[in-house]
Amino acid sequence: MSRSLSLVLQVANVEKTLAENVQNLFELLNDLTEKFEIVLVDQGSTDQTIDVARELAIQYPQVRIARRDEVDRSADSIDKTLSETTGDIVFVQTGHAVVRPSVLRQLWCLDEHRGSPSGRLARVGRLPVPPATVPPSSAEDDTGGLRVVRRPWAPSHSD
């Protein structure tokens, strides 16, 4: 059974770089799995970021858009964003840094071949999401600007 992947990118005022970044990520995700989505969470952009995001959503059916009035990385905002995703594995961009494809590939492969990345990657912090969304056995690691969340119903993969 092929696992699905959601990549959540929190963006603000990135009209000049968004299209290229999404296109690069799209190519990588297409190599990793047939089932994926990129969720662009616009956080109060004052430039044309939302217009670029809309164009990307037209070009790529796997791109979806969520809009927030302002930058909000609170537990409620992240939980709401997670509820809008469909992937078995969800990668959430935790900062303003561009997601590095090499890190995303490493995290995906690590989960695929060894099960949950929990305990295999340096634990930096916990994703502030209520336990109903992220069960205690799921993986949440902050690596390379990404946090990994395994849905409770995702199949377990082990060696």
N, C-alpha and C positions, 0 to 999 in steps of 0.2 A: 504494500500500500504506500503510495507516494504521500509524503507529508507536505502540507502547505505552509507557506511563509508569508508573514505580514511584516513590512518594514514601515515604521512610523517615523517620519521626518518632521521635526518641529522647525518651521521656517519663518523668517521675518526679514523683509527688505533684502531679498536675494534675487531680484529680477534678472540681474546680469549673469548669474551663475547657475540658476536653478535648472534650466533646460539641459545644459551639458551634464550636470551632476546626475540628474534623473536618467538621462540616456545611458550614461556609463553604468549606473546601478541596474537599469533595466537589462542591459546585456549580461551582467553578472548573474542576476537573479534568474534569468532565462536559462543560464547554464546550470544553476543549482537545482531547480525544480520546475515542473510544468505549472504548478499551482502557486501563484504568488500575487501579492498586491503591494502597492506602494501607497501609503496614506500620507498625504501632505497636509500638515496642520499649520495653517497660516495663523500666526499669532500677532495680529494687529499691524500688518505691513502697511506702510504709508506710501510705498512705491507701487509698481505694477506687478508685484509678485503674484497676486491672486489671478491676474489675467494670464500670466505665463503658466500658472498651475492649471487653469481652465483649458488652455491650449494643449497642455500635456495630457490632460484627461481625455480630450477628444482624440488625440493621436494614439494614446495607449489606453485601452479599456481597463487595464490592471491598475491604473492610477485613479485614486479617489481623493477628494478634497474635504477637509473639515476646516471650519473657520472659527477662530476665537477673537474676541475684541482686543485682547492684550496678551502679552507674554505671561503664561501661567503654567508653572511646572508643579503645581500642588498635587496632592494625592487625588483629589476629586477630579482635576483636569486630566490626569494620566489615566485614572480609572475610566472616565468617560471615553477617552480616546481608545483604550483597550476594548471597550464594549462595542466600538465601531469597526473593529477588525474581525477578520474571519480566519486567519491562519492558525495552524496547530502550534507553530512557533512564532512568537512575535518579537521582533527586535525594535526597541524604542531608542531613538537618538536622545541622549541625555544632555547634550550641550549644543554649542553653536558650531563645533568643528564639523568639517565635511566627513561623512562616513567613508572610512577607508575600505575599499573592496577586499583587500587582503585580510583584514580583520573579520569582515562579514563572512567571507568564505571559510576562514578558520573556525569561527564559531559554529557555522552550519555543519561543517564536516565533523567537528568534535562532537556535536550533539548526535549526528547521524551514526557515528561509529562507536561511540562510547556511552550513549544515553545522555541524560541530562548533564550539562557542563558543570553543575554544582560540585565544588570541591576540586575541580580540575583547573580552574582559572582563579586568578587572584581575586578574592572577594573584597570589594571596596565599599559596597553599601547595599542596602536593600531598597527595592522599588517600593515606594509607599502606596501599596494597593491593598484594599481590604482582603482578608483571608478567603472570603467567598469567591473572589476572582482568582487569586493565586494561592493554591493549596500549599501547605508546608513542605511537601515533597517536590515542588516545582523548582526550577532553576531561575535564579535572578542574580546575574553578575554584571558588574559594570566593567567593560573591557573595551578599550578603543573608542570610547564615546557611545557605546551601545549597551543597553540592558537587554537581557534575554528573559522572556517569559514563556514558559511551557503551559499551554492550556491544560486544565484538569482532565479533559477527555482525550488528549493527544495520546497516540499509542506509544508505549515505552520501547525504546531501542537500546539494546545492550550488545556487548561483544559476543 
